[in-house]
Amino acid sequence: MRSVIASPSRALARPRPRRHTFVLALVVAAGCTGVLSARAQPRDPASVPGAAGEPYPYMPSIAPIGERIGKYMDVPAAAVGSAIDPAKGYRLQDLGSGLHMITDNAYQSMFLVYDDGVVVVDAPPSFAKHIPAAIAEVTDKPITHVVYSHAHIDHIGGTKSLGGRPTIIAHDETKRLLARAADPNRPLPTVRFADRHTLRVGKQVLELTYHGNAHEPGNIFISAPAQRVLMVVDVVFPGWMPWRRFALAQDVPGYFAQVEEIRKMEWDTLVGGHVGRTGTHADVDLQAEFNSDIKQAAAAALGATELAAGLNPHDKSNPWALFDNYIDRVAAQCVTALTPKWSSKLAAFDVYVWDQCYAMEQSLRIDE
């Protein structure tokens, strides 16, 4: 049973079914301040509307991982993309000079029209079956090339459904990972590169570059210089909190470094592979600021949190329990420090802030 973590305003608990009495006993025994979260009380989700960062009736503390709540904070209007036509299942956005984004407002891919055909960048299975129809709205030219941003199924798992035998281009690491996976829906690349590859098709150009491991090995930057568009998948989430644990970044310092690289590059429009809209430099600046704040908050919490404080003395010989208790309290301090500023600035802050704080304290302890 996890301990209950006290915040300045109320206890942050990670309850298990039918254990509320025991949880309350732990709170009293440990001398924790605050009261049990209103999230433990059943209520009608429709009765708790509210805007992100603004109080509303029965508004909970930021829910710890695994705790169910009646309603998450509303998504700020600035983070929402244009509506999807439900009859089509996707939306096209013209990025200029033959380049287009396709999105279902959760995933994003691109296609580039040139003299003799079309280059598709990523084929998410969530809408890959619609990609030929989206292209047909613009041109009748065939798909001749597919560029893989990286190896993950959720971004390229619809490639087989595109049909034909396109030239597939990816990083060396992506080919290695796909060969290991042996997934027929993610055909192996026919062209691969280590550091840089320039794709010239007709008068169109895509610059593909590798900047090291962050999200996963092989995740590349795709630049369309003539259109001043940069596509980097699973690193920046315009207007949103990143997916849990910095989008499952395999290298958190590398992830932070790539956000800074993206800030310094020359582009006007960012395609991040997720959410409902494209990004701006202001979006990247905001994510970089959040990265700085969470690193500072987690570092401060690691320095201020006493090991084994409040732990049952009988558990002190159990190192897993000792560190679980410690890390939970570090994460709680990190969440508390970030919430006043960031709960109204990033959509889904409340959904993944605990995940981010856990990932940050872990990285600070073992990576740096």
Disulfide bonds with the S-S distance in Angstrom:
Cys334-Cys357 2.19
